[in-house]
Amino acid sequence: MNGYGGMVAVRFGLLGSFVVEDAGGTPRPVGTPKARALLAVLLMRPDTLVSWDTVKTAMWGNSIPATARASLHNHVARIRRDLDDGGGTESRIQVAPVGFRLRVAEDELDVSLFDGFLCRARAARLAKDWTAVEALTGSALALWRGEPLSDVALPDTERGPFVRRLEEARLQVLEWRYEADLHLGRHQGIAAELAELVAAHPLRETFHGQLMLALHRSGRQADALLAYDTARRTIRSELGVDPEPGLVELHRRILRLDPALAVPAAPEEPPAAVGTSASTARVPHQLPSAIADFTGREDELGRIVGELAVTDQPEGATVLVHRVSGGGGMGKTTLMVQAAHQIRARFPDGQIFLDLGGMTTMPMPPETALGLLLRSLGVAPEEVPGGVQARSALFRSLVAGRRMLILLDDAGDAAQVRPLLPGAAGSAVLVTSRRRLVSFPGVRIDLGALPDHEAHRLLSSIVGEERVAAHPEATAEVLRACGGMPLALRLAGSRLAARPAWSVQDLAHRLNNHGRVLRELYADDLHVRTALQMSYELLLQDPAGPAGPARAFRLLGLMPSVAFGVEAAAALLECDELSVEDWLEALVDAHLLESPAPGRYQFHCLVQALARELAKETDTEEERLRAVERLVTWCLHGADAATARLAPSARRVPLERIPGQERGHVSFAGYDEAYAWCERERKLLVAGVCLAHGAGLHALAWKVAAALWAYLRLGRSDDWLSSHTIGLAAARADGDELAEAWMLNGLGNSRMQVGRPDEAIEYYRQALSVHEGRPGRDRELGAVLSNIGTCWTDLGDHESALRYYQQALVHESDSAATMNNLADALANLGRHDEALAVLDEAEATQHATCDRVSLAIGLRIRGDVLRGARRPAEAVEAYRRALVLQRQGGDLHGEAVSLFGLGDAFADHGEPAEAVACWERALLGMERLGDMGRAVELRRRLAEVRASPAGPGEARTPA
């Protein structure tokens, strides 16, 4: 054992009880429990700068004493004494203003030795060197003395993730060890050991399969079949699913007495090297086979192949590194392998493929990767030098002057790739990674979801054109469920192709069965969830720990399936926006989130399904509910603040005081800012109503719907109808009559906007029945009565409309909206002067309250009144003023109605060309917004004008 930089060698043991020994094995006691805890915390991060805050949290959790910093200095001094460490620049424990560093040689710490054996065993397993796998896993397991750090007092938030990582690694080593035993024909005697592992880890299917194979090879076929039956019942009982296809297939092969399962005739040896010296050149051809039905990605494939086809590069030019990044399942490796096969003839000196395992918990170290590259080039094992620098130099020397294609799959980061690059141009390097590697020259492509037409072609190529064409709606559902992910489409298609009795409808039903999509997307040993979860597992290693990006990923999965911003995410996570933005960008870099626009984020549908499953598995129901509540509360307060600017005089939703979330924590400087926020967050706000209702937060659900009224009336009729329909169900579930009436009134308004007064009046009457006879409801009664009046206006009964407006003003005399409506009724009855007087009064109120929407409506009605009074020129001016306000405020429906009136005014004024231009634009608006009644009338008028002998004249753009 060598000490670190000439320091006294010490052996540290974490794989069991905490051990500190000198080089001869003599224990070196570390006195106090806190000193042992500090040393353990630093050993869990060897040779790494660990901040003061991290150390304090690791040792004391959330109960950090005021004297923590001084205490840590004392513990460091005690540890130095116990380790005979004199301090200074050569001290083993270095203390700096930013934190601590414990210098440890690799062979001094059992965890580092264990990880080293693990990486070497992984490389040997990839090379199918089972003898080496057996030896290396045996060495790794020999280091294990029990539960890691079992006698060190640390908070579970510190010790738990570390122990779980090591426990998982140990189980992986055990799997590889027994895999090697079975390949080497050493099945006798391991069945009892495997039975113990199966009992301890009943959901780990690899152990079940190894036990079955060991029993079968020992002549105990019945016991092997019984072992499968036990595994199947356990997995079905615990998880509600069948075993993975690999285990099912092994069971079938045992039933058939498949001779391929027999004991190997002799221990398998790794492939022999061609040549025994570094000077012997081998021409490797290691590319995996390209898939026969490669579909889509033509542009990306063309870019890569085009770059690789360029052969004229100046001598000494930098080697180009062509990179494809993307989330799990997006087809990075498939694309690169396809490109490599198309261009391989240009690289006659060989093609190398190397899986770097960057997204696993144990990425291949560059030193190991270089060893494999050198072996591929014919270097004998005994001639492979030690150390990254020596191996990299030898690799560059062997590749120099040759034309080779090197495909590095699943790179973890640039540091893992850089030592593996040739020294000069001539050879080409292709890299796939889930991270964006931006520091290399060459093509860089980010793969996202396939476009719909390419996804359809891929599914058809697997399933068959006829089956897909027979059920177009079900096919669309399957494509939507797969979200354009090539792996998901391929697995879904493969399952359907393997089941002739299934229709596309059957598959669509299974994929859309709530919460099952990830469970359905598998075939053989390929699983969409496994492909996606690898990226999540790496988040758990983030310095922020489980409370950082990993928690953010899980809880953000509870978001509606729409784009969201930093503010909404910060509300849901209950954290400051700067930290949240860092986490969101980290998730984008890991391809666990998409960023469709600066500051906006959105999940791929399958990644969001994973996030929700992980949240359900990891976070308590209470934590998930509170996260949803925080998000919807943010939506409510934002919508309420917007209403204060969009309709200053409008009735506001009653908001209770919520600690830490006061009314106005979202605020706007004016109308334009409020409207822009509503436009940006529209989908999230509307979806938030459904989210709250589904979570049982019924009061929040209807309040968000109600608070959106001032925005939704600006031509968002579909959102108005959907949000208030759900809001009505929520109000009734909450048993709140006032809320029910509010929703009924809103639903009536939504129907009026699309020209359906007969439907609207039924909603208004239901709302009226709730309010009548109850004290303190004057304002509510006034609003509903006024709305009923608008129904009678649209139905042509202006006398009835007038009576309702007058009744409404008895209850709410200062309502500018009702005064607008009253003026409209008076004009329709020919009482134009009275109507204009009422509008003057309403306009004064509108200016006083800065209610631009109501003012715009009043100006449009003024135009109608002036037209009725045969004053078309003045009517044109009124409509133009209304349009200015409506365009500024984004009132799409109001703009279409005003254009309708302006066209009428131009027609009255003898300007048919201008009238037609206005009507055509109004018709487009009405059709888009669903106001079919007015659309029919507009089409009739346009047809009449075009059919007249004079024609419309030369149309000009209206003012």
PyMOL commands that set and color helices and strands:
alter all, ss='L'
color gray80, all
select helices_A, chain A and resi 33-43+52-60+68-82+106-108+110-126+130-142+156-183+191-200+205-217+221-239+245-255+259-261+298-308+332-346+366-376+381-383+388-399+414-420+452-463+465-470+472-482+486-497+504-512+517-520+528-539+545-547+549-556+566-573+577-589+605-618+621-646+671-694+698-707+709-712+717-734+737-753+757-771+778-794+798-811+816-828+832-849+852-868+872-889+892-908+912-929+932-947
alter helices_A, ss='H'
color red, helices_A
select strands_A, chain A and resi 10-13+19-22+50-51+93-96+99-102+321-326+351-355+405-411+428-433+444-447+522-523+526-527+564-565+594-597+600-602
alter strands_A, ss='S'
color yellow, strands_A
deselect
rebuild
show_as cartoon
